[in-house]
Amino acid sequence: MEKVNGSAEREVRVWCDGCYDMVHFGHANSLRQAKALGHKLIVGIHNDADISKNKGPPVFTQEERYKMVRGIKWVDEVVENAPYVTTLETLDKYDCDFCVHGDDITLTAEGIDTYHLVKSAKRYKEVSRTAGVSTTDLVGRMLLMTRNHFKQGDQEYSVEKDEIEAIDSILKKIQIKLENNTGSSKLGQDHSARSPWTGCSQFLPTTQKIIQFSDGTPPKPTDKIIYVAGAFDLFHVGHLDFLEKVKTYGDYLIVGLHTDPVVNLYKGGNYPIMNLHERVLSVLACKYVNEVVIGAPYSVTKDLMEHFNVDLVCHGQTPIAADVGNIDPYAVPKQMGRFILIDSGNTITTEDIVERIIRHRLEFENRNSKKEKKEIEIFEAMQRVKIAEKSG
């Protein structure tokens, strides 16, 4: 707590706001940094109408976005329908000391900095944006349908701009014609003439980042330990509802994440959209998750059950693909009487999210193109100001 007049302690309340569309580990990392600047983190989320007016159509509905942000471990309160331009009245209404945002630029449809009011009042602080991920980049991966984001070896973290592998089955299913595969189609993938904030850069995972996201708390001897496994690609509200339901069956939840090649074997196409390192951070940010197994075996083995003292293994309603040799990957926990199927009541899958993007492909390409053009103009103006200040 913050000392007031050298004696009493006062709770510091921090305000963040944004669209939080396709919530990813970059959003979570920004909120983690913001929470560290105070005691309570209040997050305002814009509604669909305001986002459509100022940026273009969101991928997730406002109700889905509200729920996703509530599921992030560092968030204490969520304010729905937050104003697109952050005002002093908003900070005062929710008793917040200051506003925190990343070091990128957010503009209204008219090109106005959405934080100009709180900046002028000196009630604004910045945190570092997480390099290597943005909603624009993720949308670009889905539109291009490439496998570049989970390359192995010396190409593991590189994203090239010209390799396009169309998934005909998906495109035919929703009757979309792939046209104009140049220009805006490469948004989030092109390293040349990019916005410094939303263009894709190389994501470099570190042990420090994993430590920052992990709660680092081992299970208590009396805890009932639950284990689930999967891809958890493009961590979305379907995953969140599933993990929330699973957590009601025990005290300590361990999530096993399959490697990229394994996920690609059972899902095909360009899946996973997010590579293993990105998926690890996305899952660790979820408040229901206690631990993550990085590169978990596809089949749940007796050794794994014993090593983590697993009491119960859960799986959702999605089909279970057989392991090599047509083996049931859950045969062991089933034989031990420690396996159940969970119905979270939410049927959204990663494939559904990808189809949303492709179905409205031209809308999202147009949105991304306008956003990047505006950001490049602002960035270039800022650079000119800095040069002028140095020369003057």
C-alpha positions in Angstrom: 0.0 0.0 0.0 1.1 3.6 -0.7 1.9 5.7 2.3 -0.2 8.8 2.8 1.3 11.7 4.9 3.9 9.2 6.2 1.4 7.0 8.1 -1.9 5.6 6.7 -1.7 3.4 3.7 -3.8 3.9 0.5 -4.7 1.5 -2.2 -3.4 2.5 -5.6 -5.9 1.7 -8.3 -4.7 1.5 -11.9 -6.9 1.9 -15.0 -6.3 0.2 -18.4 -8.7 0.2 -21.3 -8.8 -1.0 -24.9 -10.6 -3.3 -27.4 -8.9 -6.5 -26.2 -10.0 -8.2 -29.3 -8.6 -11.8 -29.8 -7.0 -11.5 -26.3 -3.4 -12.8 -26.5 -0.4 -12.9 -24.3 0.7 -9.4 -25.5 -2.5 -8.0 -23.9 -1.9 -10.1 -20.8 1.7 -8.9 -20.5 0.6 -5.3 -20.7 -1.9 -5.9 -17.9 0.7 -7.7 -15.8 3.0 -4.7 -16.1 0.1 -2.3 -15.3 -0.9 -4.3 -12.2 2.7 -4.1 -10.9 2.4 -0.3 -10.8 -0.4 -0.4 -8.2 -2.6 -2.7 -6.0 -5.8 -3.1 -8.0 -6.2 -3.2 -11.8 -9.4 -2.0 -13.3 -9.8 -2.7 -17.0 -12.3 -0.8 -19.3 -13.4 -2.5 -22.5 -14.9 -0.7 -25.5 -18.2 -1.9 -27.0 -18.6 -3.3 -30.5 -20.1 -0.1 -31.9 -17.2 2.1 -30.8 -14.6 -0.3 -32.1 -16.3 -0.6 -35.5 -16.5 3.1 -35.8 -12.8 3.8 -34.9 -11.0 0.7 -36.0 -13.2 -1.7 -37.9 -15.2 -4.8 -37.0 -13.9 -6.7 -33.9 -13.3 -10.5 -34.3 -15.0 -11.3 -30.9 -18.2 -9.8 -29.6 -18.2 -7.5 -26.7 -19.6 -10.1 -24.4 -16.8 -12.5 -25.4 -14.2 -9.8 -24.8 -15.6 -8.9 -21.4 -15.4 -12.5 -20.3 -11.9 -13.1 -21.7 -10.4 -10.1 -19.9 -12.1 -11.2 -16.6 -10.3 -14.5 -17.1 -6.8 -12.9 -17.0 -5.1 -13.5 -13.6 -3.9 -9.9 -13.0 -7.3 -8.2 -13.6 -9.4 -7.3 -10.5 -12.4 -5.5 -12.1 -13.8 -5.1 -15.6 -15.8 -2.0 -16.7 -18.0 -2.7 -19.7 -18.7 -0.1 -22.4 -15.8 2.0 -21.5 -15.5 5.3 -23.5 -13.1 5.1 -26.5 -11.3 8.3 -25.4 -10.1 8.0 -21.8 -11.2 10.9 -19.7 -10.4 12.2 -16.3 -14.0 11.7 -15.3 -13.7 8.0 -16.1 -10.6 7.7 -13.8 -12.3 9.6 -11.0 -15.6 7.6 -11.4 -13.7 4.4 -10.7 -11.3 5.9 -8.2 -8.2 5.3 -10.3 -5.0 7.1 -9.8 -3.7 6.9 -13.3 -4.1 5.2 -16.7 -1.6 2.8 -18.1 -1.1 1.9 -21.8 1.5 0.3 -24.0 4.1 2.4 -25.9 2.1 2.2 -29.1 -0.4 4.7 -30.5 -4.2 4.4 -30.3 -6.2 6.8 -32.4 -9.9 7.7 -32.9 -11.4 7.6 -36.4 -10.5 11.3 -36.6 -6.9 10.6 -35.8 -7.0 11.9 -32.2 -4.8 10.3 -29.6 -7.3 8.5 -27.3 -5.1 9.2 -24.2 -4.5 13.0 -24.9 -6.6 14.1 -21.9 -5.0 11.9 -19.3 -1.6 12.6 -20.7 -2.2 16.4 -20.4 -3.2 15.9 -16.8 -0.1 13.8 -16.1 -2.2 10.8 -15.1 -0.8 8.5 -17.7 2.0 5.9 -17.6 3.4 3.7 -20.3 4.6 0.1 -20.2 6.5 -1.7 -22.9 4.5 -3.4 -25.6 5.2 -7.1 -26.1 7.3 -7.4 -29.3 6.3 -10.1 -31.8 2.6 -10.3 -31.4 -0.5 -8.3 -32.2 -4.1 -8.9 -33.2 -3.1 -7.6 -36.7 -0.4 -10.2 -36.9 -2.7 -13.1 -35.8 -5.3 -12.0 -38.3 -2.6 -12.0 -40.9 -1.5 -15.5 -40.1 -5.1 -16.8 -40.5 -5.6 -14.9 -43.8 -2.4 -16.1 -45.3 -2.8 -19.7 -44.1 1.0 -20.2 -43.7 2.9 -22.6 -41.5 5.8 -20.1 -41.0 4.9 -19.3 -37.4 5.9 -22.7 -36.2 9.0 -23.4 -38.2 11.7 -25.4 -36.5 15.5 -25.0 -36.2 17.1 -21.7 -37.3 13.8 -20.7 -38.9 11.7 -21.3 -35.8 10.8 -17.7 -35.0 10.9 -16.2 -38.5 7.9 -15.2 -40.4 8.3 -14.7 -44.1 5.9 -12.7 -46.3 5.4 -14.6 -49.5 4.7 -18.2 -48.6 0.9 -18.6 -49.0 -0.7 -22.0 -48.6 -4.4 -21.8 -49.1 -6.6 -24.3 -47.2 -9.1 -25.1 -50.0 -11.5 -27.0 -47.8 -12.1 -24.0 -45.4 -12.3 -21.5 -48.2 -14.8 -23.7 -50.2 -16.9 -24.3 -47.1 -17.6 -20.6 -46.6 -17.5 -19.8 -50.4 -14.9 -17.1 -50.2 -12.8 -16.3 -53.3 -9.2 -15.7 -52.6 -8.3 -12.5 -54.5 -5.8 -9.7 -54.2 -3.2 -11.9 -52.3 -0.8 -9.0 -52.3 -0.7 -5.7 -50.5 -3.0 -5.7 -47.5 -3.1 -9.5 -47.5 0.4 -9.5 -46.1 -0.5 -7.4 -43.1 1.3 -8.6 -40.0 3.8 -10.6 -42.1 5.8 -8.0 -44.1 8.9 -6.6 -42.4 9.3 -3.7 -44.9 7.5 -0.4 -44.4 5.6 -1.7 -41.4 3.9 0.0 -38.5 6.4 -0.3 -35.6 3.5 -1.3 -33.3 1.3 -3.8 -35.2 3.7 -5.2 -37.8 5.0 -8.7 -36.9 8.5 -8.9 -35.4 10.3 -11.9 -34.2 8.9 -13.2 -30.9 11.8 -14.3 -28.7 10.7 -16.4 -25.7 12.7 -16.3 -22.6 12.6 -18.2 -19.2 12.1 -14.8 -17.5 8.9 -14.2 -19.4 7.6 -17.6 -18.4 8.5 -16.9 -14.8 6.7 -13.6 -14.9 3.5 -15.3 -16.1 3.7 -18.3 -13.8 2.3 -18.1 -10.3 5.2 -20.4 -9.2 3.0 -22.1 -6.5 3.3 -25.9 -6.2 0.2 -27.9 -5.2 -0.5 -28.5 -1.5 -0.4 -32.1 -0.2 -4.2 -32.0 0.1 -5.0 -30.5 -3.3 -6.9 -32.5 -5.8 -4.9 -32.2 -9.0 -6.6 -32.0 -12.4 -4.9 -32.5 -15.8 -6.1 -31.5 -19.2 -4.2 -31.5 -22.5 -4.5 -30.0 -26.0 -3.4 -27.3 -28.4 -5.3 -24.3 -26.8 -4.5 -22.4 -30.0 -5.7 -18.8 -30.2 -6.8 -19.0 -26.6 -10.4 -18.0 -26.8 -13.7 -17.9 -24.8 -14.4 -21.6 -25.5 -11.1 -22.6 -23.8 -11.8 -20.2 -20.9 -15.2 -21.7 -20.2 -13.8 -25.2 -20.4 -11.0 -24.4 -17.9 -13.4 -22.6 -15.6 -15.6 -25.7 -15.5 -12.7 -28.1 -15.1 -11.4 -26.1 -12.2 -14.6 -26.8 -10.2 -13.6 -30.5 -10.1 -10.4 -29.9 -8.2 -7.9 -27.4 -6.6 -4.9 -27.4 -8.8 -5.1 -27.3 -12.6 -2.3 -28.5 -14.9 -2.6 -27.9 -18.6 -0.4 -30.0 -21.0 0.4 -28.3 -24.3 1.2 -30.4 -27.3 4.1 -29.4 -29.6 3.5 -27.6 -32.9 4.3 -30.7 -35.1 1.9 -32.9 -32.9 -0.9 -30.3 -33.2 -0.4 -30.1 -36.9 -0.6 -33.9 -37.2 -4.1 -34.0 -35.7 -5.5 -30.7 -36.9 -3.7 -30.3 -40.2 -3.7 -27.1 -42.3 -1.6 -24.3 -40.9 -2.5 -25.2 -37.3 -1.5 -24.2 -34.7 -1.9 -20.5 -35.6 0.2 -19.7 -32.5 3.4 -21.5 -31.8 4.1 -23.5 -28.6 5.9 -20.6 -26.8 3.1 -18.2 -27.6 0.5 -20.8 -26.4 2.3 -21.4 -23.2 2.1 -17.7 -22.2 -1.5 -17.4 -23.3 -2.6 -20.3 -21.1 -0.4 -19.2 -18.1 -2.2 -15.9 -18.2 -5.5 -17.6 -17.4 -6.6 -17.3 -13.8 -7.8 -20.9 -13.6 -4.5 -22.4 -14.6 -1.8 -23.3 -12.0 0.8 -25.0 -14.1 1.6 -25.8 -17.8 3.5 -28.8 -19.2 5.4 -27.5 -22.2 5.4 -30.1 -25.0 3.2 -32.6 -23.2 3.0 -36.2 -24.7 -0.1 -36.7 -26.8 -1.0 -39.9 -24.9 -1.5 -39.4 -21.1 0.9 -42.0 -19.6 1.1 -43.6 -16.2 4.5 -41.9 -15.7 2.9 -38.5 -16.3 0.0 -39.3 -13.9 2.4 -40.4 -11.2 4.9 -37.6 -11.7 2.3 -34.9 -11.3 0.1 -36.9 -8.8 -2.9 -36.4 -11.1 -6.2 -37.3 -9.5 -8.4 -36.6 -12.5 -7.9 -36.2 -16.3 -10.5 -34.2 -18.2 -11.4 -33.6 -21.8 -14.0 -31.5 -23.5 -16.6 -32.3 -26.2 -14.3 -32.0 -29.2 -13.4 -35.3 -31.0 -10.3 -37.2 -29.7 -7.9 -38.2 -32.4 -6.1 -41.6 -31.9 -2.4 -41.6 -31.2 0.1 -43.5 -33.5 -0.9 -47.1 -33.8 -4.6 -46.2 -33.3 -4.1 -45.9 -29.6 -6.6 -44.1 -27.4 -4.5 -41.2 -25.8 -6.7 -41.4 -22.7 -6.6 -45.2 -22.3 -4.4 -45.1 -19.1 -6.5 -42.6 -17.1 -9.7 -44.4 -18.2 -8.3 -47.7 -16.9 -7.4 -46.0 -13.6 -11.0 -44.7 -13.4 -9.6 -41.1 -13.4 -11.1 -39.7 -16.7 -14.2 -37.7 -17.4 -15.6 -35.7 -20.3 -16.6 -32.2 -19.5 -19.4 -30.2 -21.2 -18.7 -26.5 -20.6 -21.8 -25.4 -22.5 -19.6 -23.4 -25.0 -19.1 -25.0 -28.4 -16.7 -22.4 -29.9 -13.5 -23.8 -31.3 -10.4 -22.4 -32.8 -11.6 -23.4 -36.2 -14.7 -21.3 -35.6 -12.5 -18.3 -35.0 -10.5 -18.8 -38.1 -13.7 -19.1 -40.1 -14.9 -15.8 -38.7 -11.8 -14.2 -40.0 -11.9 -15.7 -43.4 -15.7 -15.1 -43.8 -15.1 -11.4 -43.3 -11.7 -11.4 -45.0 -12.0 -8.2 -46.9 -13.4 -6.3 -44.0 -10.5 -7.3 -41.8 -7.9 -6.6 -44.5 -9.4 -3.1 -44.9 -9.4 -2.6 -41.2 -5.8 -3.7 -40.8 -4.7 -1.6 -43.8 -6.3 1.6 -42.5 -4.9 1.0 -39.0 -1.4 0.4 -40.2 -1.4 3.4 -42.5 -2.5 5.7 -39.7 0.1 4.3 -37.3 2.9 4.7 -39.9 1.9 8.4 -40.4 1.9 9.1 -36.7 5.2 7.3 -36.1 6.9 9.2 -39.0 5.6 12.5 -37.5 7.0 11.5 -34.1 10.4 10.7 -35.7 10.4 14.1 -37.4 9.7 15.9 -34.1 12.6 14.0 -32.4 15.0 14.9 -35.2 13.9 18.5 -35.0 14.4 18.6 -31.2 17.9 17.1 -31.5 19.0 19.5 -34.3 17.4 22.5 -32.5 
